[in-house]
Amino acid sequence: MPLLIAGSIATDHLMSFPGKFSDSLVVDQLDKLSVSFLVEELEVRRGGCAANICFGLGNLGLRPVLIGAVGEDFAEYRAWLERHNVDCTAVHISQTRHTARFVCTNDSAHAQIASFYAGAMSEAREIELKPIVDRVGTPDFVLIGPDDPQGMLRHTDECRQRGYRFVADPSQQLAFGDGDLIRPLIDGAEILFSNEYEASLIIQKTGWSAEEVLDRVGTWVVTLGAAGVRIDRKGEESITVGAVPEIEKVEPTGVGDAFRAGFLAALGWGLSLERAAQLGCLLAVHVVEQVGTQEYTLSRAAFLRRLEATYGADAVSDVEPHLRTLHP
């Protein structure tokens, strides 16, 4: 059964300025600010939560369906995702806006000047799920990740109305949304993903206790950073899984998206929640050891060796029959 992954699709343009911004700023003239900085480095990274999750699923041998809104400048990014087993036929192409973009310049003192252009993301609210489901079949899950808030609400409402099992992953929208946004995004979810801080935000902004959240969702998966992950279900003992030891911590952006990909892949294979958390942690560590959210390469043999080293031979026995990576 297919996995539908709805959420943001974006690119990051990251630049490095060798000097200090402060050397070019006149404090009492900031209302007339007009400056230009000559940068030495530019990195363009593919990103967006939904695209990152799909990339991870594709690398594990699944073929997820990406749902989101982009501009006509998406062609090269689309080709990249399709080479990594991602079905992009449901992606909405805006006729008037560019793909969402984060543009950031850092100076030598780690000061940062940045802008985020939502662009075509605002058209995610125009996407209906039923025509996609009619084409690909009833989904195992529909993950609804951070995106245009009205688009997230529309997808969640449609899942409830049509009986599609959905995964709530509001993530970055928790910081900006209020209870009136967050409550309907969570209520009725088969799975809720959050980190520890986001879990506190959910409780604070919804006005629900942790027990009341569990009354409304089937499974609450809380990532704990270096401490691993905790899985809570109503009336059951929590499941805690330790993280995979890092070889070298380089950059954490996109780690949560990779965890979600591994977790959902394992559930799609019919494995237990514990195995799902283990697979999620293993895929996540590949991201933290690289710069960029989609720069890792999975070798099947090395992946299974690392799985065994951390979680044991039984974990390998469960995962190996399903794992289909792009590299041996």
N, C-alpha and C positions, 0 to 999 in steps of 0.2 A: 504494500500500500504506500502511496506517495507521501512525502513530507512537504508541506507548503510552508515556506518561510517568508513572512511579510515583515518589512521594516526598511530601514535606511540603506541607501546605496550612495556612496560618496567617494571623493578623492581628496587626499591631503597633499598640499603643496607646502613643503617645509624648506625654509631658507635660513642661511647662517650669515650674519653680519660680523666681521672680525673686530669691529670697534665697539664702543658703548653708545647706546641711544642717548644717554644723558649728556654726552659731550656735544650733541647737536641740538639740544633743547634749551630754549631761553624761557625760564619759568614765567616771567611777567609778560610774555608774548604768546602764550599757548593758545589764546583765542584767535591768533592769526597764523596758526601752525601750518606750514607747508614745507615738508622736508622729503628728501629721497635718500635711500641708503643703497650703496653699491654692495651687493651680496656676492659671496664667493662660492656658495654651494646651494644647490637646489635638488631636493628629493621629492619625487612624485610617488605617492603610495596609494594603492587601492585600499578602500575601506568601506565603511558603512556596516552596521551590525548584521543586517540580513545577508549581505554579500559575504561577510566574513564567515558566518555560520554555514552558508551554502558551500563555500570553498572547503571548509573542514569536512563536511559531509561527503562532498565529491571526492576528496582525497582518501576517504575511508571506503570508497567503492559504491556509495549510494548515488542516486540521481535526484537531488532535491529540486523543487520548483521555486524559483525566486520570484517574489511579488513585491513590487515597488515602482516608483516613478523616477524617470531619468530624462535627460535631454538628448538631443540628436548627437551630442558629443560622446555618447556611450559606446560607440562601435568597437573601439579597441578594447575597452574593459569587458564588453560582452564576449568578444572572442576569447579573451583570457579565461573567463569563467566557464565558457562552453568547453574549452580544452580540459577543464578540470571537472567535467561531469555535471555541470549545473544547467538545468533547463531554464532558459531565459525567455521563453516564448510568452510568458504572462507579464513581462515587464512593460509598464506603460511608458510610452515615449511622448514627452511634451513637445508641442509644436512651437512653444514660445519661450521656454526656460531651459537653462543649462542644468546639467547634473549638479547636485549639491556639492559644495566645495569648501574645504577649510584651508585658508591661506595664512601662514604663520611665519614670522621672522624672529629669530632669537639672536641676541647679541652675545658678546664674550662674557658678560656678567650674568647671563641667563635671564635677562629681562626679555619680555616677549610682547610683540605687537601682532595681533591676529584678528581675522575676520572669518565669520561663518556665513556662507550663502546657502540658504535652504533651497532656493530654486525650484526645480521640478518636484521636489519632495512634497510640496504643498498639494500636488495633484493626486497623491495617493488616495485621497478621499473619493476619487472618481472610480476606483477599482472595485468591481463586484467579484466575489469569490465563486459564485455558482457557475458562470461560464467556464471558469478554470477547472472546477471540479468535474463538470460535464465532460471535459476533454481528457483529464488525466485519471479520473476515478476518485472515489471517496477517499479522503486523506486519512492516514493514520493519526496525524496531528496537524493543526495549523498553528505555527508559532507566530505570535503577534509581538514584534519587537518595537523598539523606539522608532518613531516615525512622525509624520504629521498627526497631531493629536486627534483631529476629526477623522482621519483615515483609520487610526487605531480603534476608535470607538465604533466606526462603521463595521470593521472586520470582526470585532468582538461581538457586536450585536447580531451580525449575520451568522456567526458560528452558533450562538445560542439558539437563534430562530430555526436554523436548518439542522441542528444536531451534530455539527462538526465538533470533534474533540479539539479544544484549543489549549495552547500553552501561553500563559501570561508572562511577558518579559518586558515590563515597562522601563526598567533600567534608568537611563539618563532623564527620562521624562518625569521621574519621581521628584527631582529637585525643583522642577518648574510647575508641576501640576498641583492642583489642590484635591481635596477629598472627593469633590464632585466628578473629577476626571478619573482618579485612581480607583475608586470603588467599583465602577462598572467595568474597568479594564481587568479586574481581578475576579470578580464574582462569577463562579461557575467554571473556573479554569480547572482542567485536569491536572496541570502542573503549574506552579508559580516559581519562577527563578528570581533570586536576588542575592546580593552580597549582604554582609552583616549590617553595614551602614544603611543600605537600602531597606533592609528588614525593619530597622528602627523608624525610617521615614514612613513606611507603609503603615505601621502601627500608629504613629503620631498623626499622620494626615487623614487616614480613614476614620480614626476614632475607634477602631476595632482592637481588641486584645489579640495576642498571638493565637489563643484558642478560638476566637471568633473568626480569624482569618482561616484557620484550619476547618472551621465549619463550612466555609465557602469554597475551598479548593481541595482537590484530591491529594496532592503531594506538594509540599513546600521544600524546595531545594535551596539551601543557603550556602554560598561559597564563603570560605573562611581564610582566603589567602594562603599563606604558607602552612596553615593548620589543616588544609584540605577542604572538606565539604560535610555538611550535615543535612540529612533528609528527614523531614518530619511528616507524619501522617496521623490523622485523628485517631486517638485511642491506641496507638502503637508506640513501641520504643523507638527512639531516634536511631538512625543509622549514621555512623560517622566513618568517613574514609579519609585516610591520610593522603597528603600531596605526594607527588613524585619528586624525589630530590633533583635539584637543578644542577646541571653541569656548570653553567655560567649564566647568571641573570643579566640580560642585556637591556630589555625594554618590555614593560608589561602591557602595553596597549593591545587590545584584542584577545587577551587571555580568557576573559569571560565568554567571549563568542566561541572560541575553540572548545571550551568546556561544554557549552551547550550542544555543539556539534557532536562531540563524542558521546555525551549522555543520550541524545536522541537517536544516534546511530545504534547504540546498544539496545535501547528499547525497541527500535524497529526490527532488530534481530531476535526479539523475544527474550532478552537476557534480564536478569534481576536488577533491581534498583542499585544494589551494591556494585554489581559489575558496571552498570551505567555510569556511576560516579567514578569508578576506577578508570574507565576508558576516557571519560571527560577530563580527569586530572592528567592522564598521560598525553592526550592531545594538547592540552593547555600548556604543558611545559615546553612543547616544541615552539610555541609562539614566544614565550618569555625569553627564550634563548636566541631570538633573532630580532633584528630591527625591521619593523613592519608587521602587519597583521596577516599577510598572505605570502610570506616569503619562505616559509618552511617547506621542506620536501620530506615525504614519508617513504622510508624503505620498509617493506613488509618484515623482512628478517630482523632488522634492528629494532623496529617497533615492538615486535613480539618478545625479543630478548629483554628489552627494557620493561615490558609488562611483567614478565616472569621475575625479573630481579626485584621489582617493587611489590608485586601482589601475589606471586607464586605460580606454580605450574597449573593449578586448577583454573586460574584466570585465563591462561593461554589456551587451555583445552576448550573453554567456552567461547573465546573470541576468534580463535584461528579459523574455524570453518567458515566464518562470515567475512573475514577481512579481505578486501580486494583493493590494494593500493596501486598507484600508478607506477611504482618502482618495486622491483623484487627485493 
